[in-house]
Amino acid sequence: MFYWWSKDKTDLQKLQKRYCRLIKNAYNLAIKDKEKSDLLHEEANKILTEIKKMEHRA
C-alpha cells in the first residue's frame, strides 16, 4: 500500500488555490446568477490583495 505524504502548503499557496477556486466558481456562476458571481468575484479580489501583500513582503 502506498502512502502519499503531502508537503504542508504555505499560506501563500493556500490563498492562491482559494483565489483560483473562487474565480472559477464566479465564472461558472455568471451565466446563471450574476449577483452571486459578483459576490464571489469581490471575495476573490480581496484575497488577491492579500496575495500581493504577502508576495511584496517576501
Buried (B, 14 or more C-beta within 10 A) or exposed (E): EEEEEEEEEEEBEEBBEBBEEBBEBBEEBBEEEEEEBEBBBEBBEEBBEBBEEBEEEE
